[in-house]
Amino acid sequence: MDTAENTLVFPELSYQVVGAAFDVFNELGWGYKEKVYEQALLLELQKFRLPIRSQVYIPLQYKENIIGKFFADIIVDDKILIELKIVSQLGYVHIKQIYPYLKAARFKLGILIYFTKDGVKYRRILNPEV
């Protein structure tokens, strides 16, 4: 459930992103570094002809000052922030990592995609402040 109205945020775009991640895993399988999956996912996402950026700098501001910085793995269509992980199991620490990114970038939706030996898993994460 994404919102109180039980509607998904960016459903079609989310479907494309997750489907592209499954395509990458189906082609490459398990055992590569995160950067390899990121490059393959970028190639797969290009077929949708959407604006895609990788390793996007996100400054953390306090009033007029930059007090920190983040780097998002991939941003799709300036709507969805994607973080990739290579883990055997998703933990709370991975989910918790994406919240500050979403807040600092002022994005509504993040998708945490993790490649495991058992396949691709993903988690949609909403920023309630947007």
N, C-alpha and C positions, 0 to 999 in steps of 0.2 A: 504494500500500500504506500503510494508516494505522497498523497496529499489527503486532506480531510474529505475531499470529494471523491477519493479513490480513482483519480485519473493519473495516468503516467505523464511525466514531464519529458517532452521531446521523444515520443514513442518511436517514430519512424527512424529518426537519427540514431537513437539508442540501439535499435534492432540492427541497423547497418554496422555500427561499431562492434557490437558483440558478434555478429555474424562474421565480420572480417577477422576477429580474433580466433574464432573457430576454424576458419579457412587457413589461417597461419599455422595453427597447431596441427591440423590435418595434413598439411604439407611438410612441416618441419619435425613434428613430434616433440618429444621431451629431451632435455639435456643441454640446451644452449644458454648462453648468458642473456641477461635482460636486453642488452643493446641489440642483439641479433633479432629478438622478437620485436623490438621497437622498430627497427629498420624494415622488417618484413610487414609489420602492421601498417606502417606509413605507405608502403607500396600498395598494399591491399586497399587502403582507404582512398587512395588516389582515383580509383575507378569510379567513385561516386561524384567526382568533380566538385568537391567541397573545399573551402579554404582549410588547410591543415598546417599546423605549426608544431615543431618539436623542440624540446628542451627550452621551453618558454620561461623567461625571467619574470617573476612575479614579486614586485617589491612589497614589503610590509611597512606601511606608513603609520606613524603616530603624529597626529597633527600635521605639521609641515615637514617632518623629518622621516627619512627612511631608516628604520631600526632593524631591519632584517630582510632576508630574501629567500625565495623559494624558486625551484625550477620544476615546472610541470612537464611530464614526459611528452604528452601530446595534447593539443587543443584542437577540437574539431568544430568548424563553422562558428567560432567564437561563442559556442553554447555549451559544449561538454568538455570537461577536463578529464583526461585519462591518465591514470597512474598504473604502471605495470609492475608486477612482482613475479619473481621466480621463487616459489616457496612450496613446501609440501602441504602446508595448511595455512589458511588465512587466520591471522590473529587480530585481536583488538588493536594492537599497536599499529597495524597496517591501515585499519579503518580510521583510527584516530589521526593518522598522518595526513589524510586528505582533507579533513575539515578546515585546518588553517589555510590550506591552499585555496579552497573554495571561498572562504571568507575574504582573504586578501585580494583575490582576483574578482570577487563579486559575481561568481557564477552560481547558478541555481543547481546544476547537476554535475556530479563527478561519477565516473565509473572506474572502479578498481578492478583490474583484470589480472588474474594470476594464473600462471602456467604451472601446472603440476604434472607429476608423472602419470596421473590418472586423467589428465585432460585440462581443458580450460574451465575456470570458474570465474564468476564475476559478482560484483556487488554494486548496486546503484546507491549512491549516497547523495542525499539532498541537503542543500544549505537552507535552513529555515529562515535565514535573515534576508533572503532575496525574494 
